[in-house]
């Protein structure tokens, strides 16, 4: 499992970029926003990015209710939160690669 951890982190980072792109492109399409936010919320929650998951949940709920006023600001907050956590997950990936290389030598 430890050997797969860097791949999991890579997948999360790449998928997050894709989901952010979908959120930006969705504009006022409530259904697209809802689906992308739901998917992103789940992956963030699974990876421990709880603040990001909370923001995605808010976007999902607002999209369900078709309450889209100010939605661009919320998408911007999601974007900003990802910008904060991305380097942390990249550093974690690097650390896990270093740890795996050390373990294999023994």
C-alpha positions as CSV (number, residue, x, y, z in Angstrom):
1,X,0.0,0.0,0.0
2,X,2.8,2.4,0.9
3,X,4.3,2.0,-2.6
4,X,0.9,3.1,-4.1
5,X,0.6,6.2,-1.9
6,X,2.6,8.6,-4.3
7,X,0.4,7.4,-7.2
8,X,-2.7,8.2,-5.1
9,X,-1.4,11.7,-4.4
10,X,-0.6,12.2,-8.1
11,X,-4.1,11.1,-9.0
12,X,-5.7,13.4,-6.5
13,X,-3.7,16.4,-7.7
14,X,-4.4,15.7,-11.4
15,X,-8.1,15.0,-10.8
16,X,-8.4,18.1,-8.7
17,X,-7.0,20.2,-11.5
18,X,-9.6,18.6,-13.9
19,X,-12.4,19.2,-11.4
20,X,-11.4,22.8,-10.9
21,X,-11.4,23.3,-14.6
22,X,-14.9,21.9,-14.8
23,X,-16.1,24.3,-12.0
24,X,-14.6,27.3,-13.8
25,X,-16.2,26.3,-17.1
26,X,-19.6,25.4,-15.6
27,X,-20.5,29.1,-15.1
28,X,-24.2,29.2,-14.4
29,X,-25.0,25.6,-15.3
30,X,-26.3,24.4,-11.9
31,X,-26.3,20.7,-12.8
32,X,-22.7,20.8,-14.0
33,X,-21.6,22.7,-10.9
34,X,-23.5,20.2,-8.6
35,X,-21.9,17.2,-10.3
36,X,-18.4,18.5,-10.3
37,X,-18.7,19.8,-6.7
38,X,-20.0,16.5,-5.5
39,X,-17.2,14.5,-7.1
40,X,-14.5,17.0,-5.9
41,X,-16.0,17.0,-2.4
42,X,-15.7,13.2,-2.2
43,X,-12.1,13.1,-3.3
44,X,-11.1,16.0,-1.0
45,X,-12.8,14.3,2.0
46,X,-11.0,11.0,1.2
47,X,-7.7,12.8,1.1
48,X,-8.2,14.8,4.2
49,X,-8.6,18.2,2.6
50,X,-11.5,19.0,4.9
51,X,-11.8,22.7,4.3
52,X,-11.8,22.1,0.5
53,X,-14.4,19.4,1.0
54,X,-16.6,21.9,3.0
55,X,-16.4,24.5,0.3
56,X,-17.3,21.9,-2.4
57,X,-20.2,20.8,-0.2
58,X,-21.4,24.4,0.0
59,X,-21.2,24.7,-3.8
60,X,-23.0,21.4,-4.3
61,X,-25.9,22.4,-1.9
62,X,-26.2,25.9,-3.5
63,X,-26.3,24.3,-7.0
64,X,-28.9,21.8,-5.9
65,X,-31.1,24.8,-4.8
66,X,-30.2,26.7,-7.9
67,X,-29.0,29.5,-5.7
68,X,-26.2,30.7,-7.9
69,X,-25.8,34.3,-7.0
70,X,-22.2,34.9,-6.1
71,X,-21.2,31.4,-7.2
72,X,-18.1,32.7,-8.9
73,X,-16.8,33.9,-5.6
74,X,-17.3,30.5,-4.1
75,X,-15.5,28.8,-7.0
76,X,-12.7,31.3,-6.5
77,X,-12.5,30.3,-2.8
78,X,-12.3,26.6,-3.8
79,X,-9.6,27.6,-6.3
80,X,-7.7,29.5,-3.6
81,X,-8.0,26.7,-1.1
82,X,-6.6,24.2,-3.6
83,X,-3.7,26.6,-4.2
84,X,-2.9,26.4,-0.5
85,X,-3.1,22.7,-0.2
86,X,-1.5,21.7,-3.5
87,X,2.1,22.3,-2.4
88,X,1.4,20.4,0.8
89,X,0.3,17.4,-1.1
90,X,3.2,17.7,-3.5
91,X,5.6,17.8,-0.5
92,X,3.9,14.8,1.0
93,X,4.3,13.0,-2.3
94,X,8.0,13.8,-2.4
95,X,8.4,12.7,1.2
96,X,6.7,9.4,0.6
97,X,8.9,8.7,-2.5
98,X,12.0,9.4,-0.3
99,X,10.7,7.2,2.5
100,X,9.9,4.3,0.0
101,X,13.4,4.6,-1.5
102,X,15.0,4.4,2.0
103,X,12.9,1.4,3.0
104,X,13.8,-0.5,-0.2
105,X,17.5,-0.2,0.6
106,X,17.2,-2.2,3.8
